[in-house]
Amino acid sequence: MAAVTPDIAAARRLVVKIGSALLVGPQGLKADWLRGLCDDVADWRRRGADVVLVSSGSIALGRRVLGLPGGALTLEQAQAAAAVGQIRLARAYEEMLAPHGVTTAQVLVTLEDTENRRRYLNSRATMETLLGLGVVPIVNENDTVATDEIRYGDNDRLAAQIAVTCGADQLLLLSDVDGLYTANPKTDPDARHLPVVEHLTPEVEAMGGDPVSGLSKGGMKTKLMAARTAVSGGCAMAIAEGSVIRPLSAVASGARVTWFLPEGDPHAARKRWIAAMKPRGELVVDAGAARALADGKSLLPAGVRQVSGRFHRGDPVTIRGPEGAALAQGLARYDSAEASRIAGRRSDEIAAVLGYAGRAALVHRDDMAVVR
């Protein structure tokens, strides 16, 4: 039975990664191409889809503005180019989406932001808020501050991590290739295009060569690494050649791509990830809170009777009922000291107790795996 490929036109939350070579040419920004992409983004927004753009191009654009030479840049030069390019890139997206009534936001992240659970929660909450308000986030690695030790190094993997962080159901990598081949089609006439990859086997991963253009850092190997992250997080991923003026419309109309099929759905994958963590503390709740959790509600401070263990914000904690049975495991939105201070309090009392307006839930339902 043939695998059913995803329909990009039906995406509920779509992350699109744009490669530098598509966006920046010898003369600078490719305005006509970017305008076509933004026309597509506006169409997807009108269909009710959330859209996140992970855009390369800040360094490539900035180096042209600064007149830096071709070839490898030092870390300091790259950071300077990024600082100049980022502001121009953000302005270009804003100016081309504004006529459609679409608001944009610039989101700059580093590898450390998604590896550190506290920063991960902050990033996830910010993205959810932006998307809930109908904003299209423009995400890029924060090249102006990232060092070699805390870099993704390419936006393919960054896009996959963003897709998992925000619970996207589809990720599209727009590049200079139309998908995965059994070998490099530029050197092997017998190379076959693979329209669908159901499982990322070692044999499939071995097909990834490493061609890199002069403007981008990501080859096929990094795209397969991105696919591994995306599909394990329940997100379908496609690699598409993106140089056409309306690249999303082209994929929706049947352009040749390679789809990597997800393992389950994003929500279930996230719950499995949380459930597999080693808990750092425990929260004992009353009967009312236990019933609320069973009904799929978040855990509010008012229902917490006891806090034990030492944990930081973003750490996993076990939630137990009044009789001691484990009810759920979730990521705490407060550290153990703060949780102890607000336990038993109403959410509208948090600001008075802690001295700042915190989040209403101690553990949000989206960050919780309930024991069945």
C-alpha positions as CSV (number, residue, x, y, z in Angstrom):
1,M,0.0,0.0,0.0
2,A,1.5,3.3,-1.1
3,A,2.2,5.9,1.6
4,V,-0.2,8.9,1.7
5,T,1.9,12.1,1.3
6,P,0.9,15.2,3.3
7,D,-1.0,18.0,1.6
8,I,0.8,21.3,2.2
9,A,-2.4,23.2,1.4
10,A,-4.0,21.5,4.4
11,A,-1.2,22.4,6.9
12,R,-2.5,23.7,10.2
13,R,0.9,25.1,11.3
14,L,3.6,25.4,8.7
15,V,7.3,26.2,9.2
16,V,9.1,27.3,6.0
17,K,12.9,27.5,5.9
18,I,14.4,29.8,3.2
19,G,17.9,29.2,2.0
20,S,20.3,32.1,1.5
21,A,20.9,31.4,-2.2
22,L,17.1,31.8,-2.8
23,L,16.9,35.1,-1.1
24,V,20.2,36.9,-1.8
25,G,21.9,37.1,-5.2
26,P,25.0,39.0,-6.5
27,Q,23.0,42.2,-6.6
28,G,21.6,41.8,-3.1
29,L,18.0,40.9,-2.0
30,K,15.9,39.1,-4.6
31,A,12.9,41.3,-4.1
32,D,10.6,39.7,-6.7
33,W,11.2,36.2,-5.3
34,L,10.6,37.4,-1.7
35,R,7.4,39.2,-2.8
36,G,6.1,35.9,-4.4
37,L,6.9,34.0,-1.2
38,C,5.1,36.6,0.9
39,D,2.1,36.4,-1.5
40,D,2.0,32.6,-0.7
41,V,2.4,33.2,3.0
42,A,-0.6,35.6,3.0
43,D,-2.6,33.0,1.1
44,W,-1.8,30.3,3.7
45,R,-2.8,32.7,6.5
46,R,-6.1,33.4,4.8
47,R,-6.7,29.6,4.8
48,G,-6.4,29.7,8.6
49,A,-2.8,28.2,8.8
50,D,-0.2,29.5,11.2
51,V,3.0,30.2,9.3
52,V,6.6,30.5,10.7
53,L,9.5,31.5,8.5
54,V,13.0,30.5,9.3
55,S,15.0,32.7,7.1
56,S,18.7,32.5,6.2
57,G,20.3,35.5,4.4
58,S,21.3,38.0,7.1
59,I,25.0,37.3,6.7
60,A,24.9,37.1,2.9
61,L,22.9,40.3,2.7
62,G,25.1,42.1,5.3
63,R,28.4,41.2,3.7
64,R,27.3,42.8,0.5
65,V,26.2,46.0,2.2
66,L,29.6,46.1,4.0
67,G,31.6,45.1,1.0
68,L,33.2,42.1,2.7
69,P,35.2,39.7,0.4
70,G,33.9,36.4,-0.8
71,G,34.9,33.1,0.9
72,A,35.0,32.3,4.6
73,L,34.5,35.1,7.1
74,T,35.9,35.3,10.6
75,L,33.4,34.9,13.4
76,E,33.6,38.7,14.1
77,Q,33.1,39.5,10.4
78,A,30.1,37.1,10.3
79,Q,28.6,38.7,13.4
80,A,29.0,42.2,12.0
81,A,27.5,41.2,8.7
82,A,24.5,39.5,10.5
83,A,23.9,42.7,12.6
84,V,23.7,44.8,9.4
85,G,21.8,42.1,7.4
86,Q,19.2,41.2,10.0
87,I,17.6,44.6,10.2
88,R,17.4,44.8,6.4
89,L,16.0,41.3,6.2
90,A,13.3,42.0,8.8
91,R,12.3,45.2,7.1
92,A,11.9,43.5,3.8
93,Y,9.6,40.9,5.2
94,E,7.6,43.5,7.0
95,E,7.2,45.7,4.0
96,M,6.1,42.8,1.7
97,L,3.6,41.2,4.2
98,A,2.1,44.5,5.4
99,P,0.0,45.1,2.3
100,H,-1.7,41.8,3.0
101,G,-2.6,42.9,6.5
102,V,0.0,40.4,8.0
103,T,2.0,41.5,11.0
104,T,5.6,40.1,11.3
105,A,7.9,39.7,14.3
106,Q,11.6,39.0,14.4
107,V,12.7,36.1,16.6
108,L,16.4,35.6,17.1
109,V,17.5,32.3,18.8
110,T,20.6,30.3,19.6
111,L,21.2,26.6,20.0
112,E,21.3,27.3,23.8
113,D,17.8,28.7,23.7
114,T,16.4,25.3,22.7
115,E,18.7,23.0,24.7
116,N,18.1,24.8,28.0
117,R,14.6,23.9,29.2
118,R,13.9,27.2,30.8
119,R,14.8,29.1,27.6
120,Y,12.9,26.5,25.7
121,L,9.7,27.2,27.6
122,N,10.2,30.9,27.1
123,S,10.7,30.4,23.3
124,R,7.6,28.1,23.1
125,A,5.4,30.5,25.1
126,T,6.5,33.5,23.0
127,M,5.9,31.6,19.7
128,E,2.5,30.4,20.8
129,T,1.5,34.0,21.8
130,L,2.7,35.4,18.5
131,L,0.9,32.8,16.5
132,G,-2.2,33.1,18.6
133,L,-2.3,36.8,17.7
134,G,-2.0,36.0,14.0
135,V,1.6,37.1,13.6
136,V,4.1,35.6,11.2
137,P,7.4,35.1,13.1
138,I,10.6,35.5,11.1
139,V,13.1,33.3,12.9
140,N,16.9,33.3,12.5
141,E,19.9,32.2,14.4
142,N,21.2,35.1,16.5
143,D,24.5,35.3,14.6
144,T,25.4,38.6,16.3
145,V,25.9,36.9,19.7
146,A,26.2,33.2,19.0
147,T,29.7,31.7,19.3
148,D,30.9,28.5,17.6
149,E,30.1,26.5,20.7
150,I,26.4,27.5,20.9
151,R,25.6,27.6,17.2
152,Y,23.3,25.4,15.1
153,G,25.5,26.2,12.2
154,D,22.8,25.9,9.6
155,N,19.1,26.9,9.4
156,D,17.9,23.4,8.3
157,R,18.4,22.0,11.8
158,L,17.2,25.3,13.4
159,A,14.0,25.1,11.3
160,A,13.4,21.5,12.5
161,Q,13.9,22.5,16.1
162,I,11.5,25.4,15.7
163,A,8.9,23.1,14.1
164,V,9.1,20.8,17.1
165,T,9.1,23.7,19.6
166,C,5.9,25.2,18.2
167,G,4.1,21.9,17.4
168,A,4.1,22.3,13.6
169,D,2.5,19.6,11.6
170,Q,4.6,20.4,8.5
171,L,8.1,21.7,7.7
172,L,9.2,22.8,4.2
173,L,12.8,23.3,3.5
174,L,13.1,25.5,0.4
175,S,16.5,24.9,-1.2
176,D,18.4,24.6,-4.5
177,V,17.5,20.9,-4.8
178,D,14.1,19.2,-5.4
179,G,14.5,16.5,-2.8
180,L,16.6,13.4,-1.9
181,Y,18.2,11.2,-4.4
182,T,19.8,7.8,-4.1
183,A,23.1,9.4,-5.1
184,N,24.3,12.8,-6.2
185,P,22.3,13.5,-9.5
186,K,25.0,15.9,-10.7
187,T,27.6,13.1,-10.8
188,D,25.6,9.9,-11.0
189,P,23.2,9.5,-14.1
190,D,21.6,6.5,-12.3
191,A,20.5,8.5,-9.3
192,R,16.8,8.2,-8.5
193,H,14.6,10.8,-6.9
194,L,12.8,9.6,-3.8
195,P,9.3,11.2,-3.5
196,V,8.6,9.7,-0.1
197,V,10.7,8.5,2.8
198,E,8.6,6.6,5.2
199,H,11.5,5.7,7.6
200,L,14.9,7.3,8.1
201,T,17.0,4.2,7.9
202,P,20.8,4.1,7.9
203,E,20.7,3.4,4.2
204,V,18.6,6.5,3.6
205,E,20.9,8.6,5.7
206,A,23.9,7.3,3.8
207,M,22.4,8.9,0.6
208,G,23.1,12.4,1.9
209,G,26.0,13.9,0.1
210,D,27.3,17.3,1.2
211,P,27.1,19.8,-1.7
212,V,27.2,23.3,-0.3
213,S,26.6,26.5,-2.3
214,G,28.7,29.6,-1.9
215,L,25.9,31.3,0.0
216,S,24.6,28.5,2.2
217,K,26.0,26.2,4.9
218,G,23.5,23.4,4.6
219,G,24.0,20.3,2.4
220,M,21.9,17.2,2.2
221,K,23.4,15.8,5.3
222,T,22.1,18.7,7.4
223,K,18.7,18.3,5.8
224,L,18.6,14.6,6.8
225,M,19.6,15.6,10.3
226,A,16.7,18.1,10.3
227,A,14.3,15.4,9.0
228,R,15.4,13.2,12.0
229,T,14.4,15.9,14.4
230,A,11.2,16.8,12.7
231,V,9.7,13.4,12.1
232,S,10.6,12.2,15.6
233,G,8.6,15.2,16.9
234,G,5.6,14.3,14.8
235,C,6.2,16.8,12.0
236,A,6.2,15.9,8.3
237,M,9.0,17.5,6.4
238,A,9.6,18.2,2.7
239,I,12.6,19.2,0.7
240,A,11.7,21.4,-2.3
241,E,13.5,23.4,-5.0
242,G,12.4,26.9,-4.1
243,S,13.6,29.2,-6.9
244,V,10.1,29.6,-8.5
245,I,8.3,32.8,-7.7
246,R,5.5,31.2,-5.7
247,P,7.2,28.2,-4.1
248,L,4.5,27.2,-1.7
249,S,1.9,27.2,-4.4
250,A,4.3,25.2,-6.6
251,V,4.5,22.5,-3.9
252,A,0.7,22.5,-3.5
253,S,0.3,22.1,-7.2
254,G,2.5,19.0,-7.4
255,A,6.1,20.2,-7.8
256,R,8.6,17.4,-7.3
257,V,9.7,17.2,-3.6
258,T,10.7,14.6,-1.1
259,W,8.4,14.1,1.9
260,F,9.6,12.5,5.1
261,L,6.6,11.1,7.0
262,P,6.2,11.8,10.7
263,E,6.2,9.4,13.6
264,G,2.7,10.1,15.1
265,D,1.5,13.6,15.6
266,P,3.3,16.6,17.2
267,H,1.1,16.7,20.3
268,A,1.6,13.0,21.1
269,A,5.3,13.1,20.4
270,R,5.7,16.0,22.8
271,K,3.8,14.2,25.5
272,R,6.1,11.1,25.1
273,W,9.1,13.3,25.4
274,I,7.9,14.9,28.6
275,A,6.9,11.5,30.1
276,A,10.4,10.1,29.4
277,M,12.2,12.7,31.4
278,K,13.6,12.1,34.9
279,P,11.6,14.1,37.4
280,R,13.4,16.7,39.6
281,G,10.6,17.2,42.1
282,E,7.0,16.4,43.1
283,L,3.8,18.4,43.5
284,V,0.9,16.9,45.6
285,V,-2.5,18.2,44.6
286,D,-6.0,18.1,46.2
287,A,-8.9,16.2,44.9
288,G,-10.3,19.1,42.9
289,A,-7.0,19.6,41.0
290,A,-6.8,15.9,40.4
291,R,-10.2,16.0,38.7
292,A,-9.2,19.0,36.7
293,L,-6.1,17.2,35.4
294,A,-8.2,14.2,34.4
295,D,-10.4,16.5,32.4
296,G,-7.4,17.9,30.5
297,K,-6.9,21.1,32.5
298,S,-3.7,22.9,33.5
299,L,-2.5,22.7,37.1
300,L,-3.1,26.0,38.9
301,P,-1.3,26.9,42.1
302,A,-4.5,26.9,44.1
303,G,-4.8,23.1,43.8
304,V,-1.2,22.3,45.1
305,R,-0.9,21.2,48.7
306,Q,2.8,20.2,48.8
307,V,6.0,20.9,46.9
308,S,9.1,18.7,47.3
309,G,12.5,18.4,45.7
310,R,14.6,21.2,44.2
311,F,13.9,22.1,40.6
312,H,14.2,25.0,38.2
313,R,11.7,26.5,35.8
314,G,11.4,24.1,32.9
315,D,12.4,21.0,34.9
316,P,10.1,17.9,34.9
317,V,8.1,17.3,38.0
318,T,5.7,14.4,39.0
319,I,2.2,15.4,40.0
320,R,0.6,13.2,42.6
321,G,-3.0,13.0,43.9
322,P,-4.0,13.3,47.5
323,E,-3.5,9.6,48.0
324,G,0.0,9.6,46.5
325,A,-0.7,8.1,43.2
326,A,1.1,9.6,40.2
327,L,-1.3,11.5,38.0
328,A,1.0,13.2,35.5
329,Q,4.4,14.5,34.7
330,G,5.0,18.0,33.4
331,L,7.4,20.9,33.0
332,A,7.2,23.4,35.9
333,R,6.7,27.0,35.1
334,Y,8.2,28.1,38.4
335,D,11.2,26.9,40.4
336,S,10.7,24.9,43.6
337,A,11.1,28.0,45.9
338,E,8.5,30.0,44.0
339,A,6.2,27.0,43.7
340,S,6.2,26.6,47.5
341,R,5.4,30.2,48.0
342,I,2.4,30.2,45.6
343,A,1.1,26.7,46.5
344,G,-2.6,27.0,47.5
345,R,-2.9,30.5,46.2
346,R,-5.3,31.8,43.5
347,S,-3.6,32.8,40.2
348,D,-4.6,36.5,40.8
349,E,-2.5,36.5,44.0
350,I,0.7,35.4,42.3
351,A,2.0,38.9,41.6
352,A,1.5,40.0,45.2
353,V,3.3,36.9,46.5
354,L,6.3,36.9,44.1
355,G,6.5,40.6,43.3
356,Y,6.0,40.1,39.6
357,A,3.2,38.9,37.3
358,G,3.9,35.3,36.6
359,R,2.0,32.7,34.6
360,A,-1.4,31.6,35.8
361,A,-0.6,27.8,35.6
362,L,2.1,26.1,37.6
363,V,2.2,23.3,35.0
364,H,0.4,24.0,31.7
365,R,-1.6,21.2,30.1
366,D,0.5,21.6,26.9
367,D,3.6,20.8,29.0
368,M,2.0,17.8,30.8
369,A,1.8,14.0,30.1
370,V,-1.1,12.5,32.1
371,V,-0.8,9.0,33.4
372,R,-3.5,6.8,31.9
